[in-house]
Amino acid sequence: MGAIDTRRFRAATRNTGLAMVALLLALTACTPSAPQSGGTSLPAATSTASPSAPATSTPTTAAAAPSASATVPADTDETAPPHSGARVISSKIVLDWTWPGPGRPFRETHENPVPIAPPPAAPLLPALYAIGAGSHPAESPPYDQMSFRFLGGFPSYEIEFVPELIADGSGLPVAMPGTGAVLNVVFRGAQAHTEDGTASTITREPGPALGYPALTSYAPAGDFEGVVSYGIGVGRPGDPVPETKVRVWEVEKIERGQVVYVVAVQLDASFWK
């Protein structure tokens, strides 16, 4: 082979190699990168509920995309001044901005041993320890929050907008004057009284008239046979109350030297902003 042919052969070989490298780089660029870890994780929705189907414990109601401010809910509704030992153990969103309308309840299930601790420890069931309420107008979206704090574990619960609040034991309606809509919150496998039934386990709670933009009032509806119920008043009678979306957090934390299990119910207050 002459000198000119040799140079042409080497040039062709080099061009072929460069073409292969370019092809490999292009294929690599089309491969998706591995997902980054960290941040707040949302529970995966196992299926999408039809308008007539109830949401369940692993919510069948499709969860909305997480909001930009999906961080552990701020404790402006703390039931007592915070102390240096307070800290969050774990937190998660179990329902993300969904309207649990009539006939479409959201349900979350927790299994607790009965009793949750051997005698003489009490209580037999997760006990409602405190209730807090607060407004968070600077968040996106702005929201009002009612938190239910339990000792002993998370109870199961159901959340649904209802035409009226009904008392557990009597079946009679519970008056909620000055309210445009009622969100019913029913805790199962829970109690709000001592074992002998002589006193309440609730140490702190706000007054019934709250007056926040979305969260206007609340009322107890029962503490009977392991079921504790509350109505949350949304909006005012003179306002056209929209299909207010709800987000629910579960937070396990240390408060004042004891483990507290917080169910934080948040109401989207965008309509009233």
N, C-alpha and C positions, 0 to 999 in steps of 0.2 A: 504493500500500500504506500502511495507517495505521501510527501509531507502535507500537501493540501488536503488529500483525503483524510489523513489522520486528524487534522485540525477540525474538519467538518464533522467527523465522527464524535470527537470529544464535545463539540458544541451541541450536537444533537442530544448526546447523553445528559449533559448538564441541564438543557432545557426540559427534557423529560422528567428529571429529578425535581426541578422547581415546580413543575406542573403538579406532580404527585403531592408535594408539600402543601401547595395552595389548596388542593382538593381536601386533604386531611384537615386543614385549618377550617375550611368552610363547614365540613361535617361536624367538627367539634363545636363550632359556634351555634349549631342548631340543636344541640343537646341541652335540655333544661338543667339549670344548676340545682344543687341540692337545697331543700328548704332550710331557712335559718331558724334556729331554735330560740326560745325565750319569748317574753310577752305573755299576755293573758290569753289563755286558750278557751275556746267556747266548746260546749258539748255538741257533738255531731248529731244532726237530726236524722233519725232512722228512716223517716218517711214524711210526706207532706199530707197534712190533714185536709179533708174536704171541709166546707163551711159547716157541715152538720156533725162532723166527727170530733170528739173531744181530744185534747192534747193529753199525753200521758207522761209518766215519770222520766223516761228518756224522751224529751218532748217530741211528739209527732207533729206538732205545729212547727213548720219550718222556721228556724231562727233567722232573724234579720242579720245583716252584716254588722259586725261589731262597730260601735261608734268610736270616733277618734279619742274620746275621753273615757274609754272603758278601763278604768283603773279602780282599785279598791275604793268603795264608796267613802267619801269624806265623812267624818264623824261630827258634823255640825249638829247632829241629833243625838249626841252622846247623852246618856241618861244621868251621868255624874261627871264631875271634872276629871279629865284624864290624869294618870299618874305615870311615874317614870318606868314602871314595870309593864305597862300596856304594850302589847305587840300582836301582830297578825301572824297566825300559824299557817293558815291556808285560806284561799278565797277563789270563788269561781262564779261565773254567770250561768244560771240554770235556765233562764228565759230571757231572750234578748228582744226588747221592743216589739211586742206583739199585742194585739187586741184580743183578750180572752173574753169574747162576747158571750151573751146568753146561749147556752147549749154548746159552747166551745171552751170548757174549763181547761186550765193548765193544771196538771197533777205532777207532784214530785214525791217519790216513795223512798223512805228510809226504814231500814230494819234495825230495831233496837231490842236487845234481850229484855225480858220481863222477869224479875225486876232488873233495872240497869245496873244495880250494885247490890251485893248481898246485905242482909240486915246486919247492924241497925242503920246502915246508910239509907238515905232517902234522897230523892223520891223514887217511886216505882217506875214512873214515866218521866220523859223530859218535861221539866217544869218551866213555865213562863216566868221569867225572872224580872224583866223590865221591858218597857215600851218607850220608844223614842220617836220624835218627828222633827223634820227640818226641811228647809228649802234651799235649793242649790241653783240659783238663777244664772250663775256665770258658766255653768257647764254647757256642753254641746251634745245633745239638746239640754235645755234647762229642765230640771225635774224637782219634784217634791218627793220626800221619802218618809216612809214609816218603817221602823225597824222593830222586830220582835226578837228578844234575847231569851234564850233558853239555857238551862243548866241540865247536864246529863247527856245531851245529844240533840241531833236534828230530828224533829218529828216529821211525819209525812204531812203533806198539805195540798190543798186545792184552792185555786184562785179563779174567780169568775164574776163578771158583771151580772147583776140580777135586778129584776124589777123592783123588789123590796127585800129588806133584811128580815129574816124569819128566826125567831128564837128556837134554840135546839130542843129544849125540854117541852115547852108548851105548844109550839107550832104557831104562835101568835106573831104578828108583825111587830118589829121594833122600830119606833119612830126615829127618823133621822131628819129633823127639820133643817131647812136651809141648804139642802143638798140637791144637786142636779142629777147625779147618778150614784149608784152604790156598787162598790167592788167588795164581794164577799170573800173572806179569807178563812178557810176552815183547816185547823190543825188536827191531825188524827194521831192517836198514840201519844197524847200530851195531856197535861193538866195545869190548872192555874190555882190549885188549892193544896193545902197540906194534907197529909195522909189521913188525919182524923176528920178532915172536912170542916174544921173550925176557923180557918183563916186563909187568906189569899197568899200565894207565893210571890205576887208582884210587889216589888219594893219601890219602883218608880214608874210613873206614867204621866203624860201630859193631860191637860184638861180636854174635855170632849170637843170644844170649839177651837179649831186650829187656825183657820183663816188664811192659809197659804193660797197661792194662785190656783193650783189644781187640787191640792189636798185640803179640804175645808173642815172636815170633822171625822170622828170615828165613834164607834159604839160597840160594846161587847154584846154578843148574841148567845153565849152559852159556855158552860164549863161542866160537861155532863158526860159521864161514862167514857172518858178518854178522848173526848172531842172538845176542842176549844175554838170558838168562832168569834170573828169580828167583822164589822162592816166598816169600810172606808168610804167616806163621802167625797165625791169628786165634783168639782164645779158648784155652781149655784143655780137655783131654780129658774131665775130670770135669764140665764145664759143658754144658748144652744150648745149643749155639752156634746163634743165630738166623740168619735170612737177613740178614746184615750188609750194610747199604747202603754204597756207595762213592761218593766224590766225587773228581774228578781236576781239578787245576789245571795249566795251563802258564804258567810265568813266565820271561820273559827279563830278565836283570838283569846288572849289572856287579858282579863280585866280585873283589877283589884285583887290579884292573887288567885283567881279561879278561871277555869276554862269556860268560855261563853260561846254559844252557838247562835249566830245572828242570821235571821232571815230578813233581808232588806227589800221591801217592796217599793219600787220607784215608779212615779207617774210622770209621763211626758207633759211638761207644762208649756210647750211651745205655743199652744193655742191662746194662752192667757198672757203671753209675754208682751 
